[in-house]
Structures are given as C-alpha cells and as structure tokens.
Amino acid sequence: MEKSSHFGGMAAMPDPEVVLYTRQGCHLCDDAKAILVRYGLFPREVDIDTVADLRSQYNECVPVVEIDGQVRFRGRVDERLLRRLLHAR
C-alpha cells in the first residue's frame, strides 16, 4: 500500500510496509495490532500456523512486527521505540 501526501508543498514518505506475524487466540498479537493501528499503521497479518517455516521461526516469539522488511518487535511492541522509528522516517 503506497500512499503519499503533500504537506506544506513537500511530498511525504510513503506509509511503511508493516507485517504482523500472529496466530489465532494470541492476546499479545491483538495488543500489538491495536498499538500499530493507534499509530496509523495497518499491518498485513500473517498467521504463522499456516506456514511451517514461519511457525518454526516465530513459534515462541509472536507477535512479531516487521516494518519495511526488518523485524522490529518480538513479543511486545515498545511504543517508545515505535515512535522513534516512525519519527526517523
């Protein structure tokens, strides 16, 4: 999802690509998604239990949040770090 907007005559950065690796019934995953949405991020959700490689890679770590192709959070989203990451863009 590439969006850009003009603000004060300057083009804004496109929205970051966010992937939330999750699984059914994971309350921490629900919390992570709520935090991301609160910051205007709408992640593509991937259920790790539907892909064997992802399940073996992230089984004990969900939720895992990937932003622009880089894993940034495992287990919980640190809001302070998320703000820094978004501000740095």
Contacts in CASP RR format, 6 or more apart in sequence:
PFRMAT RR
TARGET T0000
AUTHOR 0000-0000-0000
METHOD contacts of the structure
MODEL  1
MEKSSHFGGMAAMPDPEVVLYTRQGCHLCDDAKAILVRYGLFPREVDIDT
VADLRSQYNECVPVVEIDGQVRFRGRVDERLLRRLLHAR
1 15 0 8 1.000
1 17 0 8 1.000
1 42 0 8 1.000
2 14 0 8 1.000
2 15 0 8 1.000
3 14 0 8 1.000
3 15 0 8 1.000
4 11 0 8 1.000
4 12 0 8 1.000
4 13 0 8 1.000
4 14 0 8 1.000
5 11 0 8 1.000
5 12 0 8 1.000
6 12 0 8 1.000
13 89 0 8 1.000
15 41 0 8 1.000
16 41 0 8 1.000
16 67 0 8 1.000
16 68 0 8 1.000
16 86 0 8 1.000
16 89 0 8 1.000
17 44 0 8 1.000
17 67 0 8 1.000
17 68 0 8 1.000
17 69 0 8 1.000
18 36 0 8 1.000
18 41 0 8 1.000
18 42 0 8 1.000
18 43 0 8 1.000
18 44 0 8 1.000
18 65 0 8 1.000
18 66 0 8 1.000
18 67 0 8 1.000
19 43 0 8 1.000
19 44 0 8 1.000
19 45 0 8 1.000
19 46 0 8 1.000
19 65 0 8 1.000
19 66 0 8 1.000
19 69 0 8 1.000
20 29 0 8 1.000
20 32 0 8 1.000
20 33 0 8 1.000
20 36 0 8 1.000
20 43 0 8 1.000
20 44 0 8 1.000
20 45 0 8 1.000
20 46 0 8 1.000
20 63 0 8 1.000
20 64 0 8 1.000
20 65 0 8 1.000
20 66 0 8 1.000
21 46 0 8 1.000
21 48 0 8 1.000
21 54 0 8 1.000
21 58 0 8 1.000
21 62 0 8 1.000
21 63 0 8 1.000
21 64 0 8 1.000
21 65 0 8 1.000
21 66 0 8 1.000
22 29 0 8 1.000
22 32 0 8 1.000
22 33 0 8 1.000
22 45 0 8 1.000
22 46 0 8 1.000
22 47 0 8 1.000
22 48 0 8 1.000
22 62 0 8 1.000
22 63 0 8 1.000
23 29 0 8 1.000
23 47 0 8 1.000
23 48 0 8 1.000
23 49 0 8 1.000
23 62 0 8 1.000
24 47 0 8 1.000
24 49 0 8 1.000
26 62 0 8 1.000
26 63 0 8 1.000
28 62 0 8 1.000
28 63 0 8 1.000
28 75 0 8 1.000
28 76 0 8 1.000
29 62 0 8 1.000
29 63 0 8 1.000
31 63 0 8 1.000
31 76 0 8 1.000
31 77 0 8 1.000
32 63 0 8 1.000
32 65 0 8 1.000
32 73 0 8 1.000
32 75 0 8 1.000
32 76 0 8 1.000
32 77 0 8 1.000
33 43 0 8 1.000
33 45 0 8 1.000
33 63 0 8 1.000
35 77 0 8 1.000
35 79 0 8 1.000
35 82 0 8 1.000
36 42 0 8 1.000
36 43 0 8 1.000
36 65 0 8 1.000
36 77 0 8 1.000
36 82 0 8 1.000
39 79 0 8 1.000
39 82 0 8 1.000
39 83 0 8 1.000
39 86 0 8 1.000
43 65 0 8 1.000
46 54 0 8 1.000
48 54 0 8 1.000
48 55 0 8 1.000
48 57 0 8 1.000
48 58 0 8 1.000
48 59 0 8 1.000
48 62 0 8 1.000
49 55 0 8 1.000
58 64 0 8 1.000
58 74 0 8 1.000
61 74 0 8 1.000
61 75 0 8 1.000
62 75 0 8 1.000
63 73 0 8 1.000
63 74 0 8 1.000
63 75 0 8 1.000
63 76 0 8 1.000
63 77 0 8 1.000
64 71 0 8 1.000
64 73 0 8 1.000
64 74 0 8 1.000
64 75 0 8 1.000
65 71 0 8 1.000
65 72 0 8 1.000
65 73 0 8 1.000
65 74 0 8 1.000
65 77 0 8 1.000
66 72 0 8 1.000
67 85 0 8 1.000
72 81 0 8 1.000
72 82 0 8 1.000
72 85 0 8 1.000
73 81 0 8 1.000
73 82 0 8 1.000
END
